[in-house]
Amino acid sequence: MNSKNIRAAFLDFFEGKKHKIVASAPMVIKDDPTLMFTNAGMNQFKEFFLGNTRSKYPRIADTQKCLRVSGKHNDLEEVGKDTYHHTMFEMLGNWSFGDYFKKEAISWAWELLTEVYKIDPETLYVTVFEGSTDEDQLEMDQEAYDFWKGIIPEERILMGDKKDNFWEMGDQGPCGPCSEIHVDLRSAEEKAEVNGASLVNQDHPHVIEIWNLVFIQYNRKSNGQLEPLPEKHVDTGMGFERLCMALQGVKSNYDTDIFQPLIQALERFTGLSYGKDEAVDVAIRVISDHIRAVAFAIADGQLPSNTGAGYVIRRILRRAIRYGFTFLNIQEPFIYKLTPVLTEAMGEAFPELSEQQQLIENVIREEEHSFLKTLEQGLLLLEQSLKKTKGKVMDGRKAFELYDTYGFPIDLTALILEEKGYSLDEQGFEEAMQEQKSRSKSASEVTKEDWIVLKQGTSQEFVGYDQLEASVNLLKYRKVSTKKEGEQYQLVFTPTPFYPEGGGQVGDKGYLETPDGDVAYIVDTKRENNEIVHFAKELPKDLELPLTAVVDAGQRRRTAANHSATHLLHQALRKVLGTHVEQKGSAVHSRYLRFDFSHFSKMTEEELEQVEQFVNERIQENLPLQENRAIPMQEALQQGAMALFGEKYGEEVRTIRFGESIELCGGTHVNRTGDIWHFKIVSESAIAAGIRRIEAITSDAARNYYEEHLQDLQEIKSLFKGGKNAVESVKSLQEENAQLKKEIESLLREKAGSLKQELSREFEEVGGINFLARKVDLDASGMKDLAFELGGQYDNLFLLLAAEQGGKALLSCYISKPLVEKNKLNAGAIVRELGKYISGGGGGQPFFATAGGKNPDGIQKALEAARSFISE
């Protein structure tokens, strides 16, 4: 069976068992603060397990794209080194929410594996939870054991401990025993020699778990105690890649038709063959795995960046580039070329790959180009560090600086050191790494107490579209603590007029008031597992009294104006630039709006003016809001509503229309476009290849903007005599300034010529190199001109000039090109290093670079340190 047939057979089987087949949720998670990425098939159903919402369908099945590269599920460094770890993988799963339980889950799993997929029952083993003698005092899962005993010989039923056979969502929440199904894919000779039962859960590459049946029947409280759940659920997960390996009769996930098209493409690109050299094989496995993770993340709306989920995606991609650079000898962008191959293989099951293919290619190519530059730069910095290393062991903290500051991979550092006869101070590196992790963990650590339930209720009514004040019932609350925010309380009440952060829009603020007049302020509102959670610094004094919830009307009004403006902006961009424009992200605050969109080039001033004019014309038309709060998704799309990529939509959606602008949106909006008042773009920039960003203001912020600019204009006019025509006055001043600059430049050239003769007498020879490090009284332009003039006069020149200008320090480094090549010197790397003395930094080309800093007192130390770069 090919992979497409295997996937279809799973979904068809469970559809036949009356399961609703649902689409995969996006791999990037937006409404669960405990996770960056979907790392298990159950993530999109957490709200049902937690009891926050009842599922419309008691039985569900799907294939879910997952990513495991952060937290406790972190397989990144193992990927490629073996044949079964992956970053991105598919998880086939079936779920029961208070419907069937162990008997059906077990019997159907066996039926699918042995009767539909025709796996030999003699190759299968199952595990059952053996119980625990720790504080939980859990009994053996006799129920599951008895069901299995009616299907499979008892010698194939194995006991598993808590680590392998008790599944938990996290430190708190739903959990329960699980039963794993393992398959033995070894040859008959290997099976005769060693019993497969002894290899289960021993990390044998060919005796592997393919399906985990989780029976959720407990809730773990914050104090560690378990309590039975009122309803029992089933959560199963079967690794699609491993299943394909078992059914296709191969010994590696990478030998299946999931990965072979990618591997074969890499063989064509590189001219190398898979299966002949282990180092090459590892690199090919790394790249063919990582392209999937990165492409799916970008398709789901997560671009590589320096923080959060974006940093994880960047790290995965850089690991792939590094393996290609080191082991496949590829020193130019190439991974992006795999995107069409991946789309061909998986685009049918996951159409977002086809829809976003051009964006994926552009982003990956740009990231490759950037990181290959970083690798080149890192190699030069490593060379400089080795020159300063005494002995044959490189300082681990210096290696960590290369890794942390410049993104230079530590395993590449270790490899280069080994080739040059050096070793790495691994302990020093690990200490620096742990210190950073401790700082990061401490900053992000969250402590949550158990929910204290005051009133039973599983559904919240959001009334904030129509009113900003409501009488509410407090359902439950809990205390949470973070280093950044300190102690806070999370409150859930119904109904609620507070909009929770989502769709790019910030959460509402406001307050709760008791009949006695006591007030508790709401500082933020978020959605977590389909509950609207309100954050407060303190609780209302009497929790039993009825409460009035009041939203900050001013913030909501300004935020709504900005949100409506983003819709009009989206329409304007498609009108002015073309229908290729798609929204790629947004942030809607009360003070400003930010809108990311796909476009291939910087917008011109004329285009920006046209966009502004289009939006403001719609504002002047005072178009009414037309809203449909519950319309079938397909009907909304047929009406022309714009759906945003990376968003998870339900079967019914809300549409927002202003004139011809219609979008799917859950946010808050103005009643008429005239309420926006005015729209003003304040910046347009690039944030990734093919992605532009506009920041804009409306309403009060726009009014303040024009008032401030008018005040500035009045002050400028007052500076000129007569002051009536500020433009003409400024033009006259510019002409006068230009003339003075010419005169100054002429004087500086004369000064530089005199200084050139003076410096010529100060050069000294160091190891065959003409060396000079000197402070001069010139500006940056003058130093550059002088450096190049001396460079044309002297061979083998190493020159460092320094100056103090306006209370700041400047450095300029010039190195003759033959020295750059022969002695492996790099002016850019050198000024970055010397820049530390002046509390600054810089860069440039290998033969000429500059740096600036805020500490002129460090100039002398920088000049003294320059000699070390050419001294042995």
Number of C-alpha atoms within 10 A of each C-alpha: 13 12 20 15 11 18 19 12 16 21 23 14 16 21 17 9 13 13 20 19 17 12 13 20 22 23 27 25 22 20 19 17 11 11 15 21 22 22 26 22 26 21 20 19 18 19 17 19 29 14 18 17 18 15 16 10 14 17 21 23 27 25 26 26 25 26 26 21 22 16 11 8 12 15 15 20 14 14 20 24 15 16 18 19 20 27 26 24 22 23 23 24 26 27 28 24 23 18 14 15 20 20 13 14 21 18 14 14 18 20 13 16 19 15 12 13 17 11 16 12 14 12 15 24 24 24 25 26 26 20 20 14 9 8 9 11 10 15 11 17 18 13 12 21 20 12 15 23 14 10 12 16 11 14 10 18 20 18 17 22 15 17 9 16 23 21 19 20 17 11 13 18 17 26 25 25 26 26 30 25 22 24 24 23 21 16 9 8 8 11 14 10 8 10 11 22 19 10 16 22 15 10 11 12 17 23 22 23 22 20 24 22 25 25 24 28 20 21 22 21 16 15 10 12 12 21 13 14 18 10 13 20 24 26 23 24 23 22 17 25 24 26 23 25 23 22 18 18 12 14 17 18 25 24 17 22 19 21 18 15 19 25 24 16 15 24 15 11 15 13 10 16 15 18 11 9 10 11 16 20 20 20 25 28 25 28 26 26 24 26 23 21 23 26 29 26 27 27 25 23 20 22 24 24 16 11 10 10 20 18 15 20 24 21 20 22 24 23 19 23 28 25 21 24 18 16 14 21 12 17 17 14 19 17 22 20 15 21 21 18 15 22 21 12 19 18 16 12 15 16 13 20 25 18 14 18 20 14 21 24 20 16 20 27 18 15 21 23 15 13 20 19 13 15 21 12 17 20 16 19 22 19 16 19 16 18 14 13 13 9 9 14 15 24 19 21 19 16 23 23 15 20 19 15 8 15 16 25 19 18 11 17 20 18 14 17 19 12 9 11 9 17 19 20 17 18 12 17 21 14 14 19 17 12 12 13 12 12 10 11 12 13 12 12 12 16 12 18 15 16 16 12 13 13 12 9 16 12 15 17 11 17 16 19 14 9 14 18 20 19 17 17 21 21 20 19 22 16 20 17 15 15 13 11 10 10 16 18 19 23 21 21 24 20 19 28 23 31 28 25 21 18 18 17 22 20 23 25 22 23 19 23 19 19 11 10 10 12 18 18 20 25 15 19 23 22 18 18 20 17 18 24 25 26 22 23 16 15 20 18 13 12 15 12 14 15 24 18 26 22 23 15 15 11 16 24 19 24 29 24 32 30 30 24 27 24 22 26 23 21 23 22 25 15 14 14 15 12 10 11 21 20 22 21 20 19 18 26 21 23 16 23 23 21 21 23 22 20 21 15 12 14 16 10 10 9 14 20 13 17 25 20 15 19 23 22 15 18 21 15 12 18 17 14 16 14 15 13 15 12 14 13 18 13 12 21 16 9 11 14 21 21 19 18 18 22 15 15 14 9 9 14 18 20 24 23 20 21 15 12 16 22 22 21 23 16 24 20 25 20 18 18 26 19 20 28 16 22 27 23 19 12 11 19 14 18 14 19 20 19 24 22 22 20 18 23 26 26 24 18 18 21 15 13 15 12 12 12 11 12 11 12 13 14 12 15 18 13 11 14 8 10 15 12 10 17 13 11 17 14 11 12 12 12 11 11 12 12 10 12 12 11 12 12 13 12 12 18 15 12 14 21 14 11 16 15 11 11 17 13 8 12 18 13 12 13 10 11 19 18 20 20 23 17 15 15 16 20 15 20 12 16 23 20 13 20 23 16 14 18 18 11 10 15 16 17 24 29 24 27 24 27 20 22 13 8 10 17 23 27 28 26 28 24 27 23 18 14 18 16 12 8 10 12 24 28 25 25 22 24 26 20 20 23 26 17 22 23 16 19 20 21 21 18 14 23 19 22 23 26 25 25 21 18 18 20 15 17 25 15 12 21 19 12 14 21 17 11 15 15 11 8
